[in-house]
Amino acid sequence: MKPRLLSTLIIVVVATGTAIIPLAGGASVGTEPLRSVFFAFVSAIIAIQLVPAVILLGCLLKSVFFGNEKKQES
């Protein structure tokens, strides 16, 4: 499949899904506990992903400001 066709197809699917969401207004009545569990799950995933992100950012800043400290012996 051509990349341009694939990109267009993805945009159409996302736009169609976004347009359909308001039509399902009454479908989520009575799902408050599930919504809370979903938000807790998503926030746990985000919190877990923050740890490696902070480590990578720290290493990046260390390498930018302090550079490579290895000395070559002749």
TORKOL-4160 file (C-alpha; in steps of 0.2 Angstrom, whole numbers, padded with zeros to 4 digits, m for minus):
74
<pt num="1" X="0000" Y="0000" Z="0000"/>
<pt num="2" X="0007" Y="0017" Z="m0005"/>
<pt num="3" X="0012" Y="0028" Z="0010"/>
<pt num="4" X="0001" Y="0043" Z="0004"/>
<pt num="5" X="m0015" Y="0031" Z="0003"/>
<pt num="6" X="m0011" Y="0024" Z="0020"/>
<pt num="7" X="m0010" Y="0041" Z="0028"/>
<pt num="8" X="m0026" Y="0047" Z="0019"/>
<pt num="9" X="m0035" Y="0031" Z="0026"/>
<pt num="10" X="m0029" Y="0034" Z="0043"/>
<pt num="11" X="m0035" Y="0052" Z="0043"/>
<pt num="12" X="m0052" Y="0047" Z="0036"/>
<pt num="13" X="m0054" Y="0033" Z="0050"/>
<pt num="14" X="m0049" Y="0045" Z="0064"/>
<pt num="15" X="m0061" Y="0059" Z="0057"/>
<pt num="16" X="m0075" Y="0047" Z="0055"/>
<pt num="17" X="m0073" Y="0040" Z="0073"/>
<pt num="18" X="m0072" Y="0058" Z="0080"/>
<pt num="19" X="m0088" Y="0063" Z="0071"/>
<pt num="20" X="m0097" Y="0047" Z="0078"/>
<pt num="21" X="m0093" Y="0050" Z="0096"/>
<pt num="22" X="m0106" Y="0063" Z="0099"/>
<pt num="23" X="m0120" Y="0052" Z="0092"/>
<pt num="24" X="m0117" Y="0039" Z="0105"/>
<pt num="25" X="m0121" Y="0051" Z="0119"/>
<pt num="26" X="m0133" Y="0039" Z="0129"/>
<pt num="27" X="m0121" Y="0024" Z="0128"/>
<pt num="28" X="m0111" Y="0028" Z="0142"/>
<pt num="29" X="m0124" Y="0031" Z="0155"/>
<pt num="30" X="m0121" Y="0021" Z="0171"/>
<pt num="31" X="m0102" Y="0017" Z="0168"/>
<pt num="32" X="m0095" Y="0029" Z="0181"/>
<pt num="33" X="m0085" Y="0015" Z="0190"/>
<pt num="34" X="m0078" Y="0009" Z="0174"/>
<pt num="35" X="m0073" Y="0027" Z="0170"/>
<pt num="36" X="m0064" Y="0028" Z="0186"/>
<pt num="37" X="m0055" Y="0012" Z="0184"/>
<pt num="38" X="m0050" Y="0017" Z="0166"/>
<pt num="39" X="m0043" Y="0034" Z="0172"/>
<pt num="40" X="m0033" Y="0025" Z="0186"/>
<pt num="41" X="m0026" Y="0013" Z="0173"/>
<pt num="42" X="m0021" Y="0026" Z="0161"/>
<pt num="43" X="m0013" Y="0037" Z="0175"/>
<pt num="44" X="m0003" Y="0022" Z="0181"/>
<pt num="45" X="0004" Y="0019" Z="0164"/>
<pt num="46" X="0009" Y="0037" Z="0162"/>
<pt num="47" X="0017" Y="0037" Z="0179"/>
<pt num="48" X="0027" Y="0021" Z="0175"/>
<pt num="49" X="0032" Y="0029" Z="0159"/>
<pt num="50" X="0039" Y="0045" Z="0167"/>
<pt num="51" X="0053" Y="0035" Z="0176"/>
<pt num="52" X="0062" Y="0031" Z="0160"/>
<pt num="53" X="0059" Y="0048" Z="0153"/>
<pt num="54" X="0066" Y="0057" Z="0168"/>
<pt num="55" X="0082" Y="0045" Z="0167"/>
<pt num="56" X="0084" Y="0048" Z="0148"/>
<pt num="57" X="0082" Y="0067" Z="0151"/>
<pt num="58" X="0095" Y="0067" Z="0165"/>
<pt num="59" X="0107" Y="0057" Z="0154"/>
<pt num="60" X="0104" Y="0069" Z="0139"/>
<pt num="61" X="0107" Y="0085" Z="0150"/>
<pt num="62" X="0122" Y="0077" Z="0158"/>
<pt num="63" X="0130" Y="0073" Z="0141"/>
<pt num="64" X="0126" Y="0091" Z="0134"/>
<pt num="65" X="0133" Y="0100" Z="0149"/>
<pt num="66" X="0147" Y="0090" Z="0154"/>
<pt num="67" X="0152" Y="0081" Z="0138"/>
<pt num="68" X="0162" Y="0065" Z="0137"/>
<pt num="69" X="0174" Y="0065" Z="0151"/>
<pt num="70" X="0185" Y="0051" Z="0145"/>
<pt num="71" X="0203" Y="0055" Z="0143"/>
<pt num="72" X="0214" Y="0046" Z="0131"/>
<pt num="73" X="0231" Y="0040" Z="0137"/>
<pt num="74" X="0245" Y="0040" Z="0125"/>
